[in-house]
Amino acid sequence: MLEYEAVIGMEIHAQLLTRSKMFCGCDAAVFGAEPNTHTCPVCLGMPGALPTTNRRAVEQTIMVGLALNCQIAETAVFARKSYFYPDLPKGYQISMYDRPLCQHGWIEVDDAGQPEEISRIRIRRVHLEEETAKSIHAGDHSLLDFNRAGLPLIEIVTEPDIRTAEEARQLLIKLRAILRTLRVSTADMEKGAMRCEPNVSLRLAGSSELGTKVEVKNLNSFRAVKLALDYEIARQARLLDSGGTVRQVTMGWDERRGQTAEQRAKETSDDYRYFPEPDLPPLRISEEWAGEIRDGLAELPDARRERFIADYHLSRREANTLTGDREVADYFEAVVAAGREVGLGPRTACIWITGELFRLLRAEGGDIDEGRITPQGLAELMALVEQGAITANSAKAVLAEMYATRRAAPEIVKDRGLRQISDRDALAAVIDEIVNANPEQVAHYRAGKATLLQWFVGQVMRATRGKANPQVATALLEEALAE
């Protein structure tokens, strides 16, 4: 069998977080709203309705371009992209073509999070356009909800620099982190706020000649991107090995069957009959305006990761985990600040957040910024463990109750009687009873079966309902068993 190399480029769409739609004043908070309640003559494409440009959406697009190391255009031009779908009320989409807002950028991604496998992927363009309506299929009927029509949408187009499905998945994860850090999009793929359309072709390994590309439409999860690309790469390889020819088509991803399926022949730019939008003037971006936007950018994930490594002495993996989401990174730094007052270090905060708190949030389906467990509250709980006031196991139960009730850790510990027993005399009395009640195990321990020490520790913990200080109990047991 011949050895092939995949060549993948991505087109990523993300809805922007603005108060109004792209070209009209309709409320952009449409998620969960009654169908067709956020519409007007402009976003419904009524004859004679004229669009106006949403300045905030333009600023957010420039923010994304700057974060992706793009050149910002001095002049950008909206264009009409003509195609005829039921969810496109005007029969064309207002987009950008040959004069986009942002061009010639790049982004670096870790392949599966391995720092030694950093790839630089070039960004061809970042442009601004309007969202389409939403088709809803019910039995033999298709319904249209125009609430979504006209929402501001950015499209990020990469060069064909991606070589594996995993690298494509990592790119999307990185882009989501950037969009959320900038707070320009929720980038929630499951809710349709971000979706992607990869183009993939195969060529012989070592060749520079590009193969025929196939587009996979509207993938809406990281998992779907990985699975669809792996399948499509394997499909094209089988086709080429059998002497077949890859056709330039658009494929859909069948999640249930786990395979791609042909939808239609792939359009070219000529099919869309682009021409400048006559109802909108060109956008002029001055150096002063672009500079103001650049100065207002939040600290980006890569820079924050490197700062976490340098300032908090975290591993690259730990720093990646914490900086993948702006709210998580902000929360971590707030816990570190609160913990500093009681002598706790950054690593303790990292362990609790990425371990027990993440587990609890996954189980409950919550978000870290809901306020159920404040940074100060988590720092108080960690301090109780570090001071030996409660055991780590008790602290996990306290954390769950803090999440459910929003009560403070010291209050829960007091009400539930969870304070750890560290008094040597009290623990010595318990240990004497256990040692006297188990002469056979004592004899085996003294005969050299050292692993029995942990069994005795377990008996002490059971007798004290988990409240014994493990370190004190272990030391007292070693003394008692040696006599």
C-alpha positions as CSV (number, residue, x, y, z in Angstrom):
1,M,0.0,0.0,0.0
2,L,1.1,3.5,-0.8
3,E,1.8,5.9,2.1
4,Y,-0.2,9.1,2.0
5,E,-0.1,12.5,3.8
6,A,-3.2,14.3,4.7
7,V,-3.5,18.0,3.8
8,I,-6.2,19.8,5.8
9,G,-7.4,23.4,5.8
10,M,-10.2,24.6,8.1
11,E,-13.0,27.1,7.8
12,I,-14.3,28.0,11.3
13,H,-17.4,30.0,11.9
14,A,-18.1,31.7,15.3
15,Q,-21.1,33.8,16.4
16,L,-20.1,37.1,18.0
17,L,-21.4,38.3,21.3
18,T,-23.1,41.6,20.5
19,R,-26.3,43.1,21.8
20,S,-27.8,43.6,18.3
21,K,-27.5,41.8,15.0
22,M,-25.0,42.5,12.3
23,F,-26.9,44.8,10.1
24,C,-30.0,45.8,12.1
25,G,-31.1,46.7,15.6
26,C,-32.8,43.3,16.5
27,D,-31.9,41.8,19.8
28,A,-29.1,39.3,19.3
29,A,-30.0,37.2,22.4
30,V,-31.9,34.6,20.4
31,F,-30.9,31.3,22.0
32,G,-34.0,29.7,23.5
33,A,-36.3,32.5,22.3
34,E,-39.7,31.7,20.6
35,P,-39.2,31.2,16.9
36,N,-39.4,34.3,14.7
37,T,-39.7,36.8,17.5
38,H,-36.3,38.6,17.0
39,T,-36.8,39.8,13.4
40,C,-37.3,42.9,11.3
41,P,-37.6,43.8,7.6
42,V,-33.7,44.0,7.4
43,C,-32.9,40.5,8.7
44,L,-35.9,39.1,6.9
45,G,-34.6,40.5,3.6
46,M,-37.7,42.6,2.8
47,P,-37.5,44.7,-0.4
48,G,-36.2,48.2,0.3
49,A,-34.8,47.4,3.8
50,L,-31.3,48.8,4.1
51,P,-28.5,47.4,6.4
52,T,-26.3,49.3,8.7
53,T,-23.0,48.0,10.1
54,N,-22.6,46.9,13.7
55,R,-19.4,48.7,14.9
56,R,-18.9,46.4,17.9
57,A,-18.9,43.4,15.6
58,V,-16.2,45.0,13.5
59,E,-14.1,45.7,16.6
60,Q,-14.5,42.1,17.8
61,T,-13.4,40.8,14.5
62,I,-10.3,43.0,14.6
63,M,-9.6,41.7,18.1
64,V,-9.6,38.1,16.8
65,G,-7.4,39.1,13.9
66,L,-4.9,40.7,16.3
67,A,-5.0,37.7,18.6
68,L,-4.2,35.5,15.5
69,N,-1.2,37.7,14.5
70,C,-3.0,39.0,11.4
71,Q,-2.5,42.1,9.4
72,I,-5.4,44.5,9.8
73,A,-6.7,46.0,6.6
74,E,-6.8,49.8,6.1
75,T,-10.0,49.2,4.0
76,A,-12.3,46.3,4.1
77,V,-15.3,45.8,1.8
78,F,-18.5,43.8,2.3
79,A,-19.6,41.7,-0.6
80,R,-22.7,39.9,-1.7
81,K,-22.4,36.1,-1.8
82,S,-25.2,34.7,-3.9
83,Y,-26.7,31.3,-3.2
84,F,-30.2,30.1,-2.9
85,Y,-31.2,28.2,0.3
86,P,-34.5,28.4,2.1
87,D,-32.6,29.7,5.2
88,L,-31.2,32.7,3.3
89,P,-34.0,35.1,3.0
90,K,-32.4,37.6,0.6
91,G,-31.0,35.0,-1.8
92,Y,-27.6,36.3,-0.9
93,Q,-25.4,36.6,2.2
94,I,-23.5,39.8,3.1
95,S,-20.0,38.6,3.6
96,M,-16.5,39.6,2.6
97,Y,-14.4,38.2,-0.3
98,D,-11.3,39.8,-1.7
99,R,-10.9,42.6,0.9
100,P,-11.4,41.1,4.3
101,L,-10.7,42.8,7.7
102,C,-7.8,40.5,8.7
103,Q,-5.2,38.5,6.6
104,H,-1.9,36.6,6.8
105,G,-1.8,35.5,10.4
106,W,-0.8,32.4,12.3
107,I,-1.5,30.3,15.4
108,E,0.6,27.7,17.2
109,V,-0.9,24.5,18.6
110,D,0.4,21.6,20.6
111,D,-0.2,18.2,19.0
112,A,-2.2,16.4,21.7
113,G,-0.7,18.8,24.2
114,Q,2.9,17.7,23.7
115,P,5.1,20.8,24.0
116,E,7.8,19.3,21.8
117,E,5.2,19.0,18.9
118,I,4.3,22.6,18.4
119,S,2.9,23.4,14.9
120,R,2.4,26.8,13.4
121,I,-0.7,27.0,11.2
122,R,-1.1,30.0,9.0
123,I,-4.3,32.0,9.0
124,R,-5.4,33.1,5.5
125,R,-8.1,35.5,6.6
126,V,-10.6,36.5,9.3
127,H,-13.7,38.1,7.9
128,L,-17.1,39.3,9.0
129,E,-20.5,38.2,7.7
130,E,-24.1,37.5,8.7
131,E,-25.6,34.3,10.0
132,T,-28.3,32.4,8.2
133,A,-31.7,31.4,9.5
134,K,-32.2,28.0,11.1
135,S,-34.0,25.1,9.4
136,I,-36.0,22.7,11.6
137,H,-37.0,19.4,10.1
138,A,-40.2,17.9,11.6
139,G,-41.4,14.7,9.9
140,D,-42.2,15.5,6.2
141,H,-42.0,19.3,6.8
142,S,-39.2,21.8,7.1
143,L,-39.7,24.9,9.2
144,L,-37.7,28.1,9.3
145,D,-36.8,30.2,12.4
146,F,-35.4,33.6,11.3
147,N,-34.3,34.6,14.9
148,R,-30.7,33.6,14.0
149,A,-30.7,35.3,10.6
150,G,-28.4,38.3,10.6
151,L,-26.4,37.5,13.8
152,P,-22.8,38.7,13.4
153,L,-20.5,35.8,12.3
154,I,-16.8,35.6,11.8
155,E,-15.1,33.1,9.5
156,I,-11.5,32.1,10.2
157,V,-9.9,30.4,7.3
158,T,-6.6,28.6,7.7
159,E,-4.0,27.6,5.1
160,P,-3.8,23.8,4.4
161,D,-1.1,23.4,7.0
162,I,-2.8,20.8,9.2
163,R,-1.7,17.2,8.8
164,T,-3.7,15.1,11.3
165,A,-7.2,14.9,12.6
166,E,-5.8,15.4,16.1
167,E,-4.0,18.5,15.1
168,A,-7.3,19.9,13.7
169,R,-9.0,19.1,17.0
170,Q,-6.3,20.9,19.0
171,L,-6.6,23.9,16.7
172,L,-10.3,24.2,17.5
173,I,-9.6,23.9,21.2
174,K,-7.0,26.6,21.0
175,L,-9.4,28.9,19.0
176,R,-12.2,28.4,21.5
177,A,-9.8,29.4,24.3
178,I,-8.8,32.6,22.4
179,L,-12.4,33.5,21.6
180,R,-13.6,33.0,25.1
181,T,-10.6,34.9,26.5
182,L,-11.5,37.8,24.3
183,R,-15.1,37.4,25.3
184,V,-16.2,37.9,21.8
185,S,-18.0,34.5,21.5
186,T,-19.2,31.6,23.7
187,A,-17.6,29.4,21.0
188,D,-20.0,26.6,22.2
189,M,-20.0,24.1,19.4
190,E,-22.8,22.0,20.9
191,K,-25.1,25.1,20.7
192,G,-24.0,26.1,17.2
193,A,-22.0,29.2,18.3
194,M,-18.9,27.7,16.7
195,R,-18.7,25.1,13.9
196,C,-16.2,24.2,11.3
197,E,-15.9,22.9,7.8
198,P,-12.5,21.2,7.1
199,N,-11.2,20.6,3.6
200,V,-9.1,17.4,3.3
201,S,-7.1,15.9,0.5
202,L,-4.4,13.2,0.3
203,R,-1.1,13.2,-1.5
204,L,1.8,10.8,-1.7
205,A,4.1,11.2,1.3
206,G,7.0,13.5,0.4
207,S,5.1,15.0,-2.5
208,S,4.4,18.8,-2.8
209,E,1.5,18.4,-5.2
210,L,-1.9,18.8,-3.7
211,G,-4.7,16.3,-4.2
212,T,-8.4,16.9,-4.8
213,K,-10.0,18.3,-1.7
214,V,-13.2,17.3,-0.1
215,E,-15.1,19.5,2.3
216,V,-16.9,18.1,5.3
217,K,-19.7,20.4,6.4
218,N,-20.9,21.8,9.7
219,L,-19.1,19.7,12.3
220,N,-20.3,20.8,15.7
221,S,-18.1,19.1,18.3
222,F,-14.4,18.4,18.8
223,R,-15.2,14.7,18.8
224,A,-17.0,15.0,15.5
225,V,-14.1,16.8,13.9
226,K,-11.6,14.1,14.9
227,L,-13.9,11.2,13.9
228,A,-15.0,12.7,10.6
229,L,-11.5,13.6,9.5
230,D,-10.1,10.2,10.5
231,Y,-12.9,8.5,8.5
232,E,-12.5,10.8,5.5
233,I,-8.7,10.3,5.4
234,A,-9.2,6.5,5.5
235,R,-11.9,6.7,2.8
236,Q,-9.8,8.6,0.4
237,A,-6.8,6.3,1.0
238,R,-8.9,3.2,0.2
239,L,-10.3,4.9,-2.9
240,L,-6.8,5.9,-4.2
241,D,-5.4,2.4,-3.4
242,S,-8.1,0.8,-5.5
243,G,-7.3,3.0,-8.5
244,G,-10.2,5.4,-8.0
245,T,-10.3,9.1,-8.3
246,V,-11.3,11.5,-5.5
247,R,-14.0,14.0,-6.6
248,Q,-14.3,17.5,-5.3
249,V,-17.5,17.3,-3.4
250,T,-19.1,18.4,-0.2
251,M,-19.7,15.6,2.4
252,G,-21.8,15.5,5.5
253,W,-21.0,13.7,8.7
254,D,-23.4,11.0,9.8
255,E,-22.8,10.8,13.6
256,R,-25.0,7.7,14.0
257,R,-23.3,5.6,11.3
258,G,-19.8,7.1,12.0
259,Q,-19.1,7.9,8.3
260,T,-19.2,10.7,5.8
261,A,-21.8,10.9,3.0
262,E,-21.8,12.9,-0.2
263,Q,-24.2,15.8,-0.3
264,R,-23.4,17.8,-3.4
265,A,-20.8,18.9,-5.9
266,K,-18.4,21.5,-4.3
267,E,-19.1,25.1,-5.3
268,T,-16.3,27.4,-6.5
269,S,-16.0,31.1,-5.7
270,D,-17.3,31.9,-9.3
271,D,-20.6,30.1,-8.4
272,Y,-21.3,32.6,-5.6
273,R,-21.0,35.6,-8.0
274,Y,-19.3,37.9,-5.5
275,F,-19.6,41.6,-6.0
276,P,-19.2,44.6,-3.6
277,E,-22.3,45.2,-1.4
278,P,-23.8,48.4,-2.8
279,D,-25.8,49.2,0.3
280,L,-22.8,49.4,2.7
281,P,-19.8,51.7,2.4
282,P,-16.2,50.3,2.7
283,L,-14.9,50.0,6.3
284,R,-11.9,52.3,7.0
285,I,-9.7,51.1,9.9
286,S,-7.3,53.8,11.0
287,E,-4.0,53.0,12.8
288,E,-5.3,54.8,15.9
289,W,-8.5,52.7,16.0
290,A,-6.6,49.4,15.5
291,G,-4.1,50.5,18.2
292,E,-6.8,51.2,20.7
293,I,-8.3,47.7,20.1
294,R,-4.8,46.2,20.5
295,D,-4.2,48.0,23.7
296,G,-7.5,46.7,25.1
297,L,-6.8,43.0,24.4
298,A,-6.9,40.6,27.3
299,E,-3.9,38.5,28.2
300,L,-4.1,35.6,25.6
301,P,-3.9,31.9,26.6
302,D,-0.3,31.3,25.5
303,A,1.1,34.4,27.3
304,R,-0.9,33.5,30.4
305,R,0.3,29.9,30.3
306,E,4.0,31.0,30.2
307,R,3.4,33.4,33.1
308,F,1.8,30.6,35.1
309,I,4.8,28.4,34.5
310,A,7.2,31.2,35.4
311,D,5.4,32.8,38.4
312,Y,3.6,29.8,39.9
313,H,6.1,27.1,39.0
314,L,3.5,24.9,37.4
315,S,4.1,22.2,34.8
316,R,3.3,23.0,31.2
317,R,0.4,20.5,31.3
318,E,-1.0,22.1,34.5
319,A,-0.7,25.6,33.0
320,N,-2.4,24.5,29.8
321,T,-5.3,23.0,31.8
322,L,-5.8,26.2,33.8
323,T,-5.4,28.7,30.9
324,G,-7.7,26.8,28.4
325,D,-10.6,28.8,29.8
326,R,-10.4,32.4,31.0
327,E,-12.9,31.9,33.8
328,V,-10.8,29.0,35.2
329,A,-7.6,31.0,34.9
330,D,-9.2,34.0,36.7
331,Y,-10.6,31.7,39.4
332,F,-7.2,30.0,39.9
333,E,-5.4,33.4,40.4
334,A,-8.1,34.5,42.8
335,V,-7.7,31.3,44.9
336,V,-3.9,31.8,44.9
337,A,-4.4,35.4,46.1
338,A,-6.8,34.3,48.9
339,G,-4.5,31.3,49.8
340,R,-1.5,33.5,50.1
341,E,-3.1,35.1,53.1
342,V,-3.2,31.8,55.0
343,G,0.1,30.4,53.7
344,L,-1.1,28.2,50.9
345,G,1.0,27.9,47.7
346,P,-0.2,27.9,44.0
347,R,0.3,24.2,43.5
348,T,-2.1,23.4,46.3
349,A,-4.7,25.6,44.5
350,C,-3.9,23.9,41.2
351,I,-4.4,20.4,42.6
352,W,-7.7,21.2,44.2
353,I,-9.1,23.1,41.2
354,T,-8.1,20.6,38.5
355,G,-8.9,17.6,40.7
356,E,-11.8,17.7,43.1
357,L,-13.4,20.9,41.9
358,F,-13.4,19.9,38.3
359,R,-14.8,16.5,39.2
360,L,-17.6,18.1,41.1
361,L,-18.4,20.6,38.3
362,R,-18.5,17.7,35.7
363,A,-20.8,15.7,37.9
364,E,-23.2,18.6,38.6
365,G,-22.9,20.2,35.1
366,G,-22.0,23.5,36.6
367,D,-19.6,26.4,35.7
368,I,-16.7,27.6,37.8
369,D,-17.9,31.2,37.7
370,E,-21.4,30.5,39.1
371,G,-20.3,31.7,42.5
372,R,-21.4,28.5,44.4
373,I,-17.8,28.0,45.6
374,T,-16.0,31.3,45.8
375,P,-12.2,31.5,45.5
376,Q,-12.1,32.7,49.2
377,G,-14.3,29.8,50.2
378,L,-12.0,27.2,48.5
379,A,-9.0,28.8,50.1
380,E,-10.6,28.4,53.5
381,L,-11.3,24.8,52.8
382,M,-7.7,24.1,51.7
383,A,-6.4,25.8,54.8
384,L,-8.5,23.6,57.0
385,V,-6.8,20.5,55.3
386,E,-3.3,22.0,55.4
387,Q,-3.7,22.9,59.1
388,G,-4.8,19.3,59.9
389,A,-8.3,20.5,61.1
390,I,-10.0,18.1,58.7
391,T,-8.9,15.1,56.6
392,A,-8.7,15.2,52.8
393,N,-11.7,12.8,52.6
394,S,-13.8,15.0,54.9
395,A,-12.8,18.0,52.8
396,K,-14.3,16.4,49.6
397,A,-17.6,15.9,51.4
398,V,-17.5,19.5,52.6
399,L,-16.7,20.8,49.1
400,A,-19.8,19.0,47.8
401,E,-22.0,20.5,50.5
402,M,-20.5,24.0,49.8
403,Y,-21.5,23.6,46.2
404,A,-25.0,22.5,47.1
405,T,-25.7,25.0,49.9
406,R,-23.2,27.9,49.3
407,R,-22.3,27.7,53.0
408,A,-18.8,28.3,54.2
409,A,-16.4,25.4,55.0
410,P,-15.8,26.2,58.7
411,E,-19.6,26.3,59.3
412,I,-20.2,22.9,57.6
413,V,-17.2,21.4,59.5
414,K,-18.6,22.6,62.8
415,D,-22.2,21.5,62.2
416,R,-21.2,18.0,61.0
417,G,-18.6,17.5,63.6
418,L,-15.9,16.8,61.1
419,R,-12.9,18.4,62.8
420,Q,-10.0,16.1,62.7
421,I,-8.8,14.4,65.9
422,S,-5.1,15.2,66.4
423,D,-5.0,14.9,70.2
424,R,-2.4,12.3,71.0
425,D,-4.0,11.1,74.2
426,A,-7.4,10.7,72.6
427,L,-6.0,8.7,69.7
428,A,-3.7,6.6,72.0
429,A,-6.8,5.4,73.8
430,V,-8.4,4.3,70.6
431,I,-5.2,2.6,69.4
432,D,-4.8,0.7,72.6
433,E,-8.2,-0.8,72.2
434,I,-7.5,-1.8,68.6
435,V,-4.1,-3.3,69.4
436,N,-5.5,-5.3,72.3
437,A,-8.4,-6.6,70.2
438,N,-6.2,-7.9,67.4
439,P,-3.3,-9.9,68.9
440,E,-3.0,-12.1,65.8
441,Q,-2.4,-9.1,63.5
442,V,0.0,-7.6,66.0
443,A,2.0,-10.8,66.0
444,H,2.2,-10.9,62.2
445,Y,3.3,-7.3,62.1
446,R,6.0,-7.9,64.6
447,A,7.1,-10.9,62.7
448,G,7.9,-8.7,59.7
449,K,4.6,-8.2,57.8
450,A,5.0,-4.4,57.6
451,T,2.0,-3.9,55.3
452,L,-0.3,-4.6,58.2
453,L,0.4,-1.1,59.5
454,Q,-2.0,0.4,56.9
455,W,-4.6,-2.1,58.0
456,F,-4.3,-0.8,61.6
457,V,-4.5,2.8,60.3
458,G,-7.8,1.8,58.6
459,Q,-9.1,0.4,61.8
460,V,-8.3,3.7,63.6
461,M,-10.0,5.7,60.9
462,R,-13.1,3.5,61.1
463,A,-13.3,3.8,64.8
464,T,-13.0,7.6,64.7
465,R,-15.4,7.8,61.7
466,G,-12.6,9.1,59.5
467,K,-11.7,12.0,61.8
468,A,-8.3,10.8,63.1
469,N,-5.3,12.7,61.9
470,P,-3.6,10.0,59.7
471,Q,0.0,11.2,60.4
472,V,-0.5,11.3,64.2
473,A,-2.3,8.0,64.1
474,T,0.4,6.3,62.1
475,A,3.2,7.6,64.4
476,L,1.3,6.4,67.5
477,L,0.6,3.0,65.9
478,E,4.2,2.5,65.1
479,E,5.1,3.2,68.7
480,A,2.3,0.9,70.1
481,L,3.1,-2.0,67.8
482,A,6.8,-1.8,68.5
483,E,6.3,-2.3,72.3
